[in-house]
Amino acid sequence: RGEQGGRPERDLAVDVAAEVHAEEGQARVRYRIDQRAHQLADQRALIERARRGDASAHRALYDAHVEQIYRVAYRLTGAEHLARDVTQNVFVKAFASLDGFRGESAFGTWLHAIAVSLSLNEIRRRKREWARNAPLEHATELVESAPRSDPILRDKVMEAVNDLPEGCRAVFLMHDAEGHTHQEIAAALGVTVGTSKAQLSRARGKLRVALAMFAEEWKR
């Protein structure tokens, strides 16, 4: 077996292969970072054009984010027609408030915060309307409009989520339902990272209590 500098050639080959692999990994990371930087630069350019009233920029931003915003609205409202209304209102409000977008969070995160706020407002408004005006026979229609997997469970979960204090509710939905980081949530909602973490912990604690009670009922 040949040796170089007192080390077996086989060991040297392994070291070289490891270095090549590491370099390739670093190259992939650099590529993803560069790609993300280009995407952010393109988005900033779109936002600046949209601020100047460019309709094509509005359309591009809408197309890039509408599916995610609809999913947020549907997850919160549980009804397609409400989710469509909320989604439309999110973009109307966002485009009217572009001067207020400071770029401290991603544009998508900012849209998510608006979607959560409008969805919760819509839920509260509809609940008041239904409580005042809905005839008894409309109850069946409301249940049938909910997701089919387990409407009773869904109603219990949404009731527990809706009962959370507003700050806890927004953080919980953005973090646990949508996967945003505490840094993103803090920037979008205008709170500190520590506040975001505390609100999430509080929300989870309240939900554990509420759903534990439901779990006991479900076992009977």
N, C-alpha and C positions, 0 to 999 in steps of 0.2 A: 504494500500500500504506500503510495507516494505521500510525501509531506512537504509543507511549505512553512518555513519559520517555526518548525516544531509542532505544527498542527496538522492533523490528517486532512487530506484534500476533501474528504466527504464532509467534515465539519465546516470547512471553508465554503463549500457549495451550499450547505444549509444556511449559513450566515448570509451569503449573497442573495439566495432566494428570499430570505426573510426581509432583507433590505429592499429588494425589488418590490415585494408585496407591500411593504410599508409605504414606499414611494407612490405606488399605484393608489393605495388608499388615501394618501394625502392629496394626490391629484384629483381624486373623485370628490373629496371634501372641498378643495379649492374650486372645482367646477360648480358644485352645488351653491357655494357661497357667491360665486360670480353670477350664476344664473339668478339667484335670489336678489342680488343687488340690481341686476338689469330689470327684473320684474318690478321692484320697488321704484326704480327710476322711471319706468314706463308708467306706473300707476300715478306717481307724483305729477308727471307730465299731463296725464289724463285729467287729474283733479284740477290742475291749473287751467286747462282748456275749459273744463266744465264750469269753473268759477267765472270764466269770461262769457259763458252762455253758449258754448259750443254743443249743439244738439248731438253730434256724433260721439262726443266724449261722454255725454250723459248716457247714451245708449250702450257704449262700451262698458262703462262702470256697472250699469244695470245688468247687462248680460253676464258679466263676470261674477256677480254676487247674488243674483235673484234666487237661484235654487237653494243656496244655504239659508238665506233669509226666510224663504217660504218654509223650509224645514223647521226653523226655530218657531215661527208663528204657528205652524200646524201642531208642533209638539206641545205648545202652551195652550192653544185654544181648542184643539181636538176636533175642529170642523174645517172642512175645505173652504167654505165660503168666507168664514171669518179669517182664515189664514190668507186668502187672496186679498181681502180688504186691508188687512194689516200690512201685508207685503207692499201693496201699492202706496199706502200711507207712509211707510218707512222711507221709500225713495223720494216721495214728494217732500217730506220733511228734511231728508238729508240734502237734497239738491237745493232746497231753499236756505239751508244753514251751512253751506260749504265754507263760508268765511269763518265759521266757528270751529272748523276742523283744524286743529293745530298740528296734526301729524305726530303727536306723542304716542299714539297707538296706531296699529295698522288700520287702514280704511275699513276693512272687513270687520274688525273688532268694534270699531265705532258704530258701524251699521248694526251689529249684533246688539249693542247696548240700546240703540233706538228701538230695535225690534222687540226686545224684552220689555221695555217700558211701555210701548204702544200695545203689545199683546196683553199685558197685565191690566192696562187701562180699559181695554176692550172687554176683557173678562168681567171686570167689576161693573162696567156699564151694562153689559148684557144680563148679568145676574140681577141687577136692580130692575131692569125692564121685565125680565121673566117673572120675577117675584111679584111685580105689580100687575102685569097684563096677561101672562100666559094662561090660557084655559087648561083644564086638567088633561084634556086629550092630547095636548101638545107634548106631554111628557114622553110619550112613545116616540114621537119624531125626534126629540132631542137625544134620546138613548140610541136610536138607530143611526144618527149622524156621527156617533163616536166611533173610534177604532174598534174593530171586531174582536180582538184577541181576548179581552176580558173586560167588558165595559164596567162591571162593578168594581173591579180592582182599580181600573184606570180612574174612575170617579173618586175613589177613596184617596188615591195618590194625589190627584190634582187638587182635591179639597185640602189635603194636608199641605201641599206646596202653596196653594193660594192663601192659606192661613198664616204663612210665614210673614214676618215683618218685611217690608218692601226691600230694604237693603239686603237682608239675608236671602230673600227670594231671587233677586237679580244675580247675586254672586253664585248661589247654588246652581242656577240654570246655566250661567255662562261657564262655570268651571266643570260641573259634573255632567251636564247634558251636552255642552258644546265643546268642551275640551280646551278652553282658553286657560292660559297661565295666570297666576295671580298678578304678575307684572302687567299683562295685557288688560286684565280686568281693572286694576287700579288706574291705569292710564285712561281707559274708556269711561269709567264711572267717576273719575276725579277724586279717588280716595287713596289712602296709602296701601302698600302691600300688606302691612300688618293688619289693617282694618279688613281687607279682603279675606285674609286667612281667618280672622276672628269671626267674621260674618259667616263664612263657610262652616266653621266648626259649630257655631250656634245653630245654623240651619240643619245640619246633619243630626245634631242632638235632638232638636224638636221633631224632626221627621222620624227618628228612631222611636221616640215615645209614641207619636201618633200612629205609626204603622205597626208597632208592637201590639197596641190595643186592637187594631184591626186584625192582626194575625191570630190573636186569641179568639176573636169572634169567628174567624174563618174556620178554625179547627172544630167548632162545636157542631 
